[in-house]
Amino acid sequence: MELRDLKTFVVVARLQSFHRASDELHTAQSTVSARIAALENDLGVRLFERLGRRSVLTEPGRRLLDYARRMVDLEDETRAWVCGVGESRGSVSIRVPESLCAYRLGAVIRSVRQRFPFVALSFTACASEGLDKELRGGLTDLAFLMAESVSGKDLAVEALSVEGLALVCGPGHRLARKASVHAGDLAGETLVLSKADCSYRAMFEALLDAAGVETAPGLEFSSAAALRGCVLEGGGVSILPEFAVKGEIERGELKVLPWAGPRLETAVLMLHHREKWISPPLAAFMELVRMEFGLPASGGHAMGVPLGKGKPCC
């Protein structure tokens, strides 16, 4: 097996596309196909199957992926030690909620990019489905979730902060001028929510269920920007991280409803596989994230976050 073929295999597996892999690797798609074919011929198995426009790993491909990532990581580690961290190359794959990436990680991304100009950073909007498998299989190097907890004893979890949640609506909404909003006030109301598997959404819906409140059929969005736009136009009521709507609230474009129930909040978690080699660029990214959230740059914070409860949020 050639290392370049394994590196190509890892990129195709992550992107689920020969075409996108050729763009990232700056090579022709025919070259990508030839490298995967050479690897399949060498191993005597088929590594990918076509599902529409996606190239999905077969069972042998999934078994190979973990080993391939370890070999690629070993090359990156060797290069980092021999050449110095400033010459680090390769890629870092991160799954992160859209709002968290947009409002809290911009400066971190810029700093890492300046320090490691030859490292490709890949950010994917986060959803809980399949995340544990991606971390264990090496498709994702690092993930961020807004959740109470995460399942998986082989995952290293750090609690970065506890963020407040805001119940918001447009300034012309019928609830915008109420001095206090109770669960019953939302009866028949349209909730505008994230389509992603979201723990704070589930928590809020559970509060309404416990109060016997039945809302109108909801609106779901996969895009945080589209969701906020709908609420701005008076489409309903939403629950969002306070940092994600701070600007709109200050400009009077959104109104925070004075929730009379228990405080609405969620933890922000950073996680990776415990056996994952932390490359210099990944280590720098994690350290800068800790500093962004006001934590000492030593790591290991809140590793005892409860496991096995709740659903991760995006």
C-alpha positions in Angstrom: 0.0 0.0 0.0 1.3 3.4 -1.0 0.9 6.2 1.7 -0.3 8.6 -1.0 -3.1 6.2 -1.9 -4.1 5.9 1.8 -4.1 9.7 2.1 -6.3 10.0 -0.9 -8.6 7.3 0.5 -9.0 9.2 3.8 -9.9 12.5 2.0 -12.5 10.7 -0.3 -14.0 9.0 2.8 -14.3 12.3 4.6 -15.8 14.2 1.7 -17.8 11.3 0.3 -16.9 12.6 -3.2 -14.1 11.8 -5.7 -14.7 15.2 -7.3 -14.4 17.2 -4.1 -11.4 15.1 -3.0 -9.6 16.0 -6.3 -10.3 19.7 -5.6 -8.9 19.5 -2.0 -5.9 17.4 -3.2 -5.3 19.7 -6.2 -5.1 16.8 -8.6 -7.3 15.5 -11.4 -10.3 13.4 -10.5 -8.9 10.6 -12.7 -5.8 10.5 -10.5 -8.0 10.2 -7.4 -9.9 7.3 -9.0 -6.6 5.6 -10.1 -5.2 5.8 -6.5 -8.4 4.3 -5.0 -8.4 1.6 -7.7 -4.8 0.7 -6.9 -5.7 0.5 -3.2 -8.7 -1.7 -4.0 -6.6 -4.0 -6.3 -3.9 -4.3 -3.6 -6.4 -5.3 -0.9 -8.7 -7.2 -3.1 -11.8 -5.5 -1.8 -14.2 -2.7 -2.9 -13.8 0.3 -0.6 -16.6 2.6 -1.9 -20.0 2.3 -3.4 -22.0 5.0 -5.2 -25.2 6.3 -3.6 -26.4 9.0 -5.9 -23.7 11.7 -5.9 -22.1 10.3 -2.8 -19.3 7.8 -2.5 -20.0 5.9 0.7 -17.6 3.5 2.5 -18.3 -0.2 2.2 -17.8 -2.4 5.3 -14.1 -3.2 4.3 -13.7 0.5 3.7 -14.9 1.3 7.2 -12.5 -1.2 8.6 -9.6 0.3 6.6 -10.3 3.9 7.6 -9.2 3.7 11.2 -5.8 2.2 10.2 -5.4 4.6 7.3 -6.0 7.6 9.5 -3.4 6.2 12.0 -0.8 5.9 9.3 -1.5 9.4 8.0 -1.4 10.8 11.5 1.9 9.1 12.0 3.3 10.7 8.9 2.0 14.1 10.1 3.5 13.5 13.6 6.9 12.6 12.1 6.9 15.6 9.8 5.9 17.9 12.7 8.8 16.7 14.9 11.4 16.6 12.2 10.5 19.8 10.3 9.0 21.9 13.1 5.4 22.8 13.8 5.6 25.8 11.5 5.9 23.4 8.5 3.0 21.2 9.6 0.8 20.1 6.7 -2.3 18.0 6.3 -5.9 18.8 7.3 -8.1 19.1 10.4 -11.7 18.2 10.2 -14.1 19.8 12.7 -17.8 19.5 13.3 -19.3 22.5 15.0 -22.8 24.1 15.4 -23.2 26.9 12.8 -23.9 29.6 15.4 -21.0 28.6 17.6 -18.6 28.7 14.6 -19.9 32.1 13.4 -20.0 33.9 16.7 -17.3 32.4 18.9 -14.6 30.8 16.8 -13.8 33.4 14.1 -10.7 34.8 15.9 -9.5 31.2 16.7 -9.8 30.2 13.0 -7.9 33.2 11.9 -5.1 32.7 14.4 -4.6 29.0 13.5 -4.7 29.8 9.8 -1.9 32.4 10.3 0.2 30.0 12.3 -0.3 26.9 10.1 -0.7 28.2 6.6 -0.2 24.8 5.0 -2.9 23.0 7.0 -6.4 22.7 5.5 -9.2 23.4 8.0 -12.5 21.7 7.2 -15.7 22.8 9.1 -18.9 20.9 8.9 -22.3 21.9 10.4 -22.8 19.6 13.4 -25.5 17.1 13.8 -25.4 14.3 16.4 -26.3 11.5 14.1 -23.3 9.4 13.3 -20.9 11.8 15.2 -19.6 9.1 17.5 -18.8 6.9 14.6 -17.0 9.7 12.8 -14.9 10.5 15.8 -14.0 6.8 16.3 -13.4 6.2 12.7 -11.2 9.3 12.2 -13.5 11.1 9.8 -13.8 13.9 12.3 -10.8 15.1 14.4 -12.7 17.4 16.8 -16.3 18.3 17.5 -18.3 20.9 19.4 -21.7 20.3 20.8 -24.2 22.3 22.8 -25.6 19.6 25.1 -25.9 18.5 28.7 -23.8 15.4 28.1 -22.4 13.0 25.6 -22.4 9.3 25.4 -19.1 7.4 24.9 -16.4 6.4 27.4 -13.8 6.5 24.6 -14.5 10.2 24.0 -12.6 12.9 25.7 -15.0 15.6 26.7 -14.3 19.2 27.9 -17.0 21.5 29.2 -16.0 25.0 27.8 -18.9 27.1 29.2 -22.5 27.3 30.1 -24.4 29.6 27.7 -27.7 31.3 28.3 -30.6 30.6 25.9 -33.0 33.3 24.8 -36.6 32.9 23.9 -37.1 35.4 21.1 -39.6 36.7 18.7 -40.0 39.7 16.3 -40.8 43.1 17.8 -44.3 43.0 16.3 -45.2 39.6 17.7 -48.3 39.3 20.0 -46.0 38.2 22.9 -43.4 40.9 22.5 -44.9 43.3 25.0 -45.8 40.9 27.8 -44.1 41.5 31.1 -43.8 37.8 31.8 -44.2 34.8 29.5 -45.4 31.5 30.9 -45.6 28.1 29.2 -49.3 28.5 28.7 -48.8 31.7 26.7 -47.2 29.6 24.0 -50.4 27.5 23.4 -51.1 27.4 19.7 -47.9 29.3 19.0 -45.6 28.5 16.0 -42.2 27.4 17.2 -39.3 28.1 14.8 -36.6 25.6 15.6 -33.4 24.0 14.4 -34.0 20.9 12.3 -30.8 19.3 13.9 -31.1 17.0 16.8 -30.9 19.6 19.5 -30.7 19.1 23.2 -31.9 22.6 24.2 -34.8 22.3 21.8 -35.7 18.9 23.3 -35.4 20.4 26.8 -37.7 23.3 25.9 -40.3 21.1 24.2 -40.2 18.8 27.3 -41.0 21.8 29.5 -44.0 22.6 27.3 -45.1 19.0 27.3 -44.9 18.8 31.1 -47.1 21.9 31.3 -49.7 20.3 28.9 -49.1 23.0 26.3 -49.8 22.1 22.6 -48.2 24.4 20.1 -49.1 24.9 16.4 -47.3 22.8 13.7 -43.7 24.1 13.9 -41.2 25.5 11.4 -37.8 23.7 11.1 -34.7 25.0 9.5 -31.3 23.5 8.9 -29.7 26.9 8.5 -29.3 29.1 11.6 -29.4 32.3 9.4 -32.6 31.2 7.8 -34.1 30.4 11.1 -33.3 33.9 12.5 -34.6 35.5 9.4 -37.9 33.8 9.8 -38.2 35.0 13.4 -37.2 38.5 12.4 -40.2 38.6 10.0 -42.6 37.5 12.7 -42.8 33.8 11.7 -43.0 32.6 15.3 -41.0 32.1 18.6 -37.6 30.5 18.8 -35.1 29.5 21.4 -31.5 30.3 20.5 -28.1 30.8 22.2 -27.9 34.4 23.5 -24.6 35.0 21.8 -26.1 34.1 18.4 -28.8 36.8 18.6 -27.0 39.5 20.7 -26.7 41.9 17.8 -30.3 41.6 16.7 -31.5 42.1 20.3 -29.3 45.2 20.7 -30.6 46.7 17.4 -34.2 46.0 18.5 -34.7 43.5 15.6 -35.6 40.7 18.0 -37.4 40.8 21.3 -36.3 38.6 24.3 -39.4 37.2 25.9 -39.2 37.3 29.8 -39.5 33.6 30.4 -41.2 32.9 33.8 -40.0 29.3 34.0 -36.6 27.9 35.0 -33.4 29.4 33.6 -32.8 28.4 30.0 -29.2 27.4 29.4 -26.9 24.8 27.7 -23.3 23.6 28.1 -20.8 24.0 25.3 -18.7 20.8 24.9 -15.5 20.1 23.0 -14.7 16.4 22.3 -12.4 14.1 20.4 -11.5 10.4 20.5 -9.2 9.6 23.5 -6.7 7.7 21.2 -6.6 10.4 18.6 -3.1 11.9 18.0 -3.4 15.6 18.7 -1.3 17.2 15.9 0.3 20.6 16.5 -2.4 22.5 14.5 -5.2 20.6 16.3 -3.5 21.2 19.7 -3.2 24.9 18.9 -6.8 25.1 17.8 -8.0 23.5 21.1 -5.8 25.8 23.2 -7.1 28.9 21.5 -10.6 27.7 21.9 -10.0 27.3 25.7 -8.7 30.8 25.8 -11.6 32.2 23.8 -13.9 30.7 26.5 -11.8 32.1 29.3 -10.2 28.8 30.4 -6.5 28.3 31.2 -4.7 26.9 28.2 -3.8 23.6 29.9 -6.7 21.4 28.9 -8.4 18.7 30.9 -11.3 20.8 32.1 -14.5 19.2 33.3 -13.5 15.8 31.9 -16.0 14.4 34.3 -19.0 15.7 32.3 -21.8 13.2 32.8 -22.0 10.6 30.0 -24.9 8.8 28.6 -27.7 11.4 29.1 -29.3 13.8 26.8 -28.9 14.5 23.1 -26.1 16.5 21.6 -27.2 19.8 20.1 -26.3 21.6 16.9 
